[in-house]
């Protein structure tokens, strides 16, 4: 930091000292100007004439008042204006007491609004210029009278310009701060959405595969002694389910890697093209599942395709866990106009959780569907069992918004 910058910081930290220094400088200028003779034989000349005692007192009082210009700008303006009026009526020749009123008017203009500046400036110019023209011995068009009009106008204009610049700089600073806050809030919102999405994926993967592993392990333990071939088949299903779980977990957790980390996930997200494979894992676990599809030839956006797959996966996982050992599930995928409808029914008599139970599975399904502007309906069926019904748009949100209305 340079010496000039340090001095500026000190003066800003002590505004009273800055005003006192300004008052001293104005007093020196007024006293020096009182020795100038504007009507000499050769024009403006310096002389050794001594100002009147009253003029010296008025200049001193005006300079002292400027030391308080920040605390009471309007009062200081009125006080210095009154001193200038007294000098205009009594001074012959006049001393430049009006200089203190010009500084006071500048302070008012730089610290108030524009209407107040206009009122104060016009009033000060009219009163001081009129008094100088009417009370002085010089003609009304004399240079000294016009100088008062010019200097008061300059003081008001300069103060208004400084105030406008301060307001402009402050507005720019506020916009920059607001933009920074908006960027931070947007970043936090995106992070929260990504965490929620990853949490849903982890829940779907873990709940599905661990449920299958649990069922197959139970089967293997039950038939281990009497039917070792079936136990071996069940353990093979356990191994396959755990392998699939690890692969999907690796792909999901891979999204959390930093950009420089190795082995970024390259396997595409699952969709309805893998529905037969998904249903096969449940059938291997002993769940009877029937599938009906009329969506052949329909190309779904990646987000919709993944959501449909996850809804079916979570619904069948709930059937596997809650509907009982004799339950049967029915899955239907139907294209209806601009939507695709996913329905999963079961006839189980177990304790399938209701939609408002607060479980993460149903909540995750609802969040997925709602994020795509779809609808999800879940609840018990009349006569027993449970029903999950999802309606998803065939077009993604971005594609739908891009179509003409």
C-alpha positions in Angstrom: 0.0 0.0 0.0 1.4 3.4 -1.1 1.7 6.4 1.2 -1.2 8.1 -0.6 -3.5 5.1 -0.1 -2.5 4.9 3.6 -3.3 8.6 4.0 -6.7 8.1 2.3 -7.6 5.3 4.6 -6.6 7.3 7.7 -8.7 10.3 6.5 -11.7 8.0 5.8 -11.3 6.5 9.3 -11.3 10.0 10.8 -13.8 12.1 8.8 -13.8 14.9 11.5 -10.1 15.4 11.0 -10.7 15.6 7.2 -13.4 18.2 7.7 -11.2 20.2 10.0 -8.4 20.2 7.4 -10.9 21.3 4.7 -12.2 24.1 6.9 -8.6 25.3 7.4 -7.9 25.3 3.7 -11.2 27.2 2.9 -10.3 29.7 5.6 -6.9 30.3 4.0 -8.5 30.7 0.6 -11.1 33.2 1.9 -8.5 35.3 3.7 -6.2 35.3 0.7 -9.0 36.2 -1.6 -9.9 39.2 0.7 -6.6 40.8 -0.2 -7.3 40.7 -3.9 -8.5 44.0 -5.5 -10.6 43.2 -8.6 -11.0 46.8 -9.6 -7.4 47.9 -9.8 -6.2 50.1 -12.7 -4.5 47.1 -14.3 -7.3 44.6 -13.6 -7.2 42.2 -10.7 -4.2 43.1 -8.4 -2.9 42.1 -5.0 -2.9 44.9 -2.5 -1.9 45.2 1.2 -5.4 46.3 2.2 -6.7 44.8 5.4 -10.2 43.2 5.4 -12.7 44.6 7.8 -12.8 43.0 11.2 -16.4 41.9 10.7 -15.4 40.2 7.5 -12.6 38.3 9.2 -15.0 37.2 11.9 -17.6 36.0 9.3 -14.9 34.1 7.4 -13.7 32.4 10.6 -17.2 31.4 11.6 -17.9 30.0 8.2 -14.8 27.9 8.3 -15.5 26.6 11.7 -19.1 25.6 10.6 -17.6 23.5 7.8 -16.0 21.3 10.3 -19.5 20.0 11.2 -20.8 19.7 7.6 -21.2 15.9 7.8 -23.1 15.9 11.0 -25.7 18.6 10.1 -25.3 19.6 6.4 -28.6 21.5 6.2 -27.9 23.5 9.4 -24.3 24.3 8.2 -25.7 25.5 4.8 -28.2 27.7 6.5 -25.6 29.1 8.8 -23.0 29.8 6.1 -25.7 31.3 3.9 -26.7 33.7 6.6 -23.0 34.7 7.0 -22.8 35.4 3.3 -25.9 37.5 3.4 -24.4 39.6 6.3 -21.2 40.0 4.3 -23.1 41.1 1.2 -25.0 43.8 3.2 -22.0 45.1 5.2 -18.8 44.3 3.3 -17.2 47.0 1.2 -15.2 45.7 -0.5 -16.6 42.3 0.1 -14.7 39.3 1.3 -15.4 35.8 -0.2 -17.4 34.5 2.7 -19.7 32.9 0.2 -17.0 30.2 -0.4 -18.1 28.5 2.8 -21.7 28.5 1.6 -20.6 26.9 -1.7 -18.8 24.0 0.2 -21.9 23.6 2.4 -24.2 23.4 -0.6 -21.9 20.8 -2.2 -22.2 18.7 1.0 -26.0 18.9 1.0 -26.1 17.9 -2.7 -23.7 14.9 -2.2 -25.6 13.5 0.8 -29.3 13.9 -0.1 -31.5 13.1 -3.0 -31.9 15.1 -6.3 -35.1 16.9 -5.4 -33.6 18.2 -2.2 -30.5 19.3 -4.1 -32.6 21.2 -6.6 -34.6 23.0 -3.9 -31.5 23.8 -1.8 -29.5 24.9 -4.8 -32.1 27.1 -6.3 -32.8 28.7 -3.0 -29.2 29.3 -2.2 -28.4 30.8 -5.7 -31.4 33.0 -5.6 -31.0 34.4 -2.2 -27.2 34.9 -2.3 -27.1 36.3 -5.8 -30.1 38.5 -5.2 -28.6 39.9 -2.0 -25.3 40.6 -3.8 -27.1 42.4 -6.6 -29.4 44.5 -4.4 -27.2 45.3 -1.4 -23.8 45.9 -2.9 -22.4 49.2 -4.3 -21.6 47.6 -7.7 -24.0 47.2 -10.6 -26.1 44.1 -10.6 -24.3 42.7 -13.6 -20.9 43.0 -11.9 -18.5 40.2 -12.1 -18.6 39.5 -8.4 -22.4 39.0 -8.4 -22.3 36.7 -11.4 -19.5 34.7 -9.8 -21.7 34.0 -6.8 -24.4 32.6 -9.1 -21.8 30.5 -11.0 -20.1 29.1 -7.9 -23.3 28.1 -6.1 -24.4 26.3 -9.3 -21.1 24.5 -9.6 -21.3 23.4 -5.9 -24.8 22.0 -6.3 -23.9 20.3 -9.6 -20.7 18.8 -8.4 -22.4 17.4 -5.2 -25.2 15.8 -7.2 -22.6 14.2 -9.6 -20.7 12.8 -6.7 -23.9 11.4 -5.1 -24.9 9.8 -8.4 -21.5 8.2 -8.8 -21.7 6.8 -5.3 -25.2 5.4 -5.9 -24.0 3.9 -9.2 -21.0 2.2 -7.6 -23.1 0.9 -4.7 -25.7 -0.5 -7.2 -22.9 -2.3 -9.1 -21.5 -3.7 -5.8 -25.0 -4.9 -4.7 -25.6 -6.6 -8.0 -22.3 -8.3 -7.8 -23.0 -9.5 -4.3 -26.5 -10.6 -5.2 -25.2 -12.5 -8.3 -22.6 -14.2 -6.1 -25.3 -15.2 -3.6 -27.4 -16.5 -6.4 -24.6 -18.6 -7.8 -23.9 -20.1 -4.3 -27.5 -20.9 -3.8 -27.8 -22.5 -7.2 -24.7 -24.6 -6.5 -26.1 -25.7 -3.2 -29.4 -26.6 -4.8 -27.8 -28.7 -7.5 -25.6 -30.4 -4.9 -28.7 -31.3 -2.9 -30.5 -32.6 -5.9 -27.6 -34.7 -6.9 -27.2 -36.1 -3.4 -31.0 -37.0 -3.4 -30.7 -38.7 -6.8 -27.7 -40.7 -5.8 -29.4 -41.7 -2.5 -32.4 -42.9 -4.5 -30.2 -45.0 -6.8 -28.3 -46.5 -3.9 -31.6 -47.4 -2.1 -33.1 -49.0 -5.2 -29.9 -51.0 -6.0 -29.3 -52.2 -2.4 -33.0 -52.9 -1.6 -33.5 -55.0 -4.7 -30.4 -57.1 -4.7 -30.2 -57.6 -0.9 -33.8 -58.8 -0.9 -32.9 -61.3 -3.6 -29.8 -62.4 -1.8 -31.8 -62.8 1.4 -34.4 -65.0 -0.2 -31.9 -67.1 -2.1 -29.8 -67.6 1.0 -32.8 -68.7 2.9 -33.7 -71.2 0.2 -30.1 -72.5 0.2 -30.1 -73.0 3.9 -33.5 -74.8 3.8 -32.6 -77.3 1.1 -28.9 -77.7 1.9 -29.1 -81.1 3.4 -31.9 -82.8 1.4 -31.4 -81.2 -2.1 -27.9 -80.0 -2.5 -28.4 -79.4 -6.2 -31.1 -76.8 -5.5 -28.9 -75.3 -2.8 -26.1 -75.0 -5.3 -28.5 -73.3 -7.8 -29.7 -70.9 -5.1 -26.2 -70.0 -4.1 -25.4 -69.3 -7.8 -28.3 -66.9 -7.8 -26.9 -65.3 -4.6 -23.6 -64.9 -6.4 -25.2 -63.4 -9.5 -27.3 -61.0 -7.4 -24.4 -59.8 -5.4 -22.3 -59.4 -8.5 -25.0 -57.2 -10.1 -25.3 -55.2 -6.9 -21.6 -54.6 -6.8 -21.6 -53.5 -10.4 -24.5 -51.1 -10.0 -23.0 -49.7 -6.7 -19.7 -49.2 -8.5 -21.4 -47.3 -11.3 -23.5 -45.2 -8.9 -20.7 -44.4 -6.4 -18.4 -43.6 -9.4 -20.5 -40.5 -9.9 -18.9 -39.2 -6.7 -15.4 -39.4 -8.1 -13.4 -36.3 -8.8 -12.6 -35.5 -12.4 -9.0 -36.8 -12.1 -9.9 -40.1 -10.5 -9.5 -43.2 -12.6 -12.1 -45.8 -13.7 -15.0 -43.5 -14.3 -18.2 -45.5 -14.8 -18.9 -46.4 -18.5 -21.9 -48.8 -18.1 -25.1 -47.2 -19.3 -28.0 -46.6 -16.8 -30.6 -49.5 -16.8 -33.8 -49.1 -18.7 -36.9 -51.0 -19.8 -34.7 -52.9 -22.4 -33.4 -54.8 -19.3 -36.9 -55.5 -17.9 -36.8 -59.2 -18.8 -33.4 -59.5 -17.0 -34.9 -57.8 -14.0 -38.0 -59.9 -13.9 -35.8 -63.0 -14.3 -33.9 -62.2 -11.1 -37.2 -62.2 -9.2 -38.4 -65.3 -10.8 -35.2 -67.0 -9.8 -35.9 -65.9 -6.2 -39.3 -67.7 -6.4 -41.6 -64.8 -7.1 -44.2 -65.4 -9.8 -44.2 -62.5 -12.2 -46.2 -61.9 -15.3 -45.3 -59.1 -17.8 -47.5 -57.4 -20.4 -46.0 -54.8 -22.7 -47.5 -52.7 -25.5 -44.7 -50.1 -25.7 -42.6 -51.8 -28.3 -41.1 -49.3 -30.7 -41.3 -46.5 -28.2 -38.0 -44.6 -27.6 -37.9 -43.1 -24.1 -35.6 -40.3 -22.8 -32.8 -41.7 -20.6 -34.3 -40.1 -17.4 -37.8 -41.5 -18.1 -36.4 -44.9 -19.1 -34.4 -45.1 -15.8 -37.4 -43.9 -13.7 -39.6 -46.6 -15.2 -37.1 -49.3 -14.6 -36.5 -48.1 -11.0 -40.3 -48.0 -10.3 -40.8 -51.5 -11.4 -37.7 -52.7 -9.5 -38.8 -51.1 -6.2 -42.4 -52.3 -6.6 -41.3 -55.9 -7.2 -38.8 -55.6 -4.3 -41.7 -54.6 -2.0 -43.7 -57.5 -3.3 -40.8 -59.8 -2.6 -40.3 -58.5 1.0 -43.9 -57.8 2.1 -46.5 -59.7 0.1 -45.8 -63.2 1.3 -44.4 -66.4 -0.2 -47.4 -67.2 -2.3 -47.8 -63.8 -3.8 -48.1 -63.2 -7.6 -47.1 -60.0 -9.3 -48.3 -58.5 -12.6 -46.3 -55.9 -14.5 -47.7 -53.9 -17.4 -46.0 -51.3 -19.5 -48.5 -49.5 -21.8 -48.1 -46.5 -24.2 -51.1 -44.2 -23.8 -50.9 -41.1 -26.0 -48.0 -38.9 -24.9 -47.4 -40.9 -21.8 -46.2 -44.3 -20.7 -48.0 -46.1 -17.9 -46.3 -48.5 -15.5 -48.5 -50.7 -13.3 -47.4 -53.3 -10.8 -50.0 -55.4 -9.0 -49.8 -58.1 -6.5 -52.3 -60.4 -4.7 -50.3 -60.9 -1.6 -51.7 -60.8 1.9 -48.6 -59.5 3.6 -47.9 -56.2 5.3 -47.2 -54.1 2.2 -46.4 -50.6 3.4 -49.0 -47.9 2.6 -48.0 -44.8 0.6 -47.9 -42.6 3.6 -45.7 -44.8 5.8 -42.6 -42.7 5.2 -40.6 -45.6 3.7 -37.8 -44.5 1.5 -38.8 -46.9 -1.3 -42.2 -45.4 -2.0 -40.9 -41.9 -1.3 -38.0 -42.4 -3.7 -40.4 -43.6 -6.4 -42.7 -40.6 -5.9 -39.7 -38.2 -6.1 -38.4 -39.8 -9.3 -41.8 -39.6 -11.0 -42.6 -36.1 -9.8 -39.2 -34.8 -11.0 -40.2 -35.8 -14.5 -43.7 -34.2 -14.2 -45.4 -37.5 -13.9 -47.8 -38.9 -11.4 -47.5 -41.9 -9.0 -50.4 -43.6 -7.3 -49.9 -46.3 -4.7 -52.2 -48.1 -2.3 -53.9 -51.4 -1.3 -56.2 -53.2 -3.7 -59.7 -54.1 -3.0 -59.7 -57.7 -1.9 -56.1 -57.8 -1.0 -52.7 -56.9 -2.4 -51.1 -53.7 -3.4 -51.0 -51.5 -6.6 -48.4 -49.2 -7.9 -49.3 -47.0 -10.9 -47.0 -44.5 -12.5 -47.7 -42.2 -15.5 -44.5 -40.8 -17.1 -44.2 -38.4 -20.1 -42.7 -40.0 -23.2 -40.9 -36.7 -23.9 -38.3 -35.3 -21.5 -38.9 -32.0 -19.8 -36.3 -30.2 -22.0 -37.9 -31.7 -25.2 -41.4 -30.7 -24.1 -40.5 -27.2 -23.3 -38.7 -26.8 -26.7 -41.9 -27.7 -28.7 -44.0 -24.8 -29.9 -47.2 -24.2 -27.9 
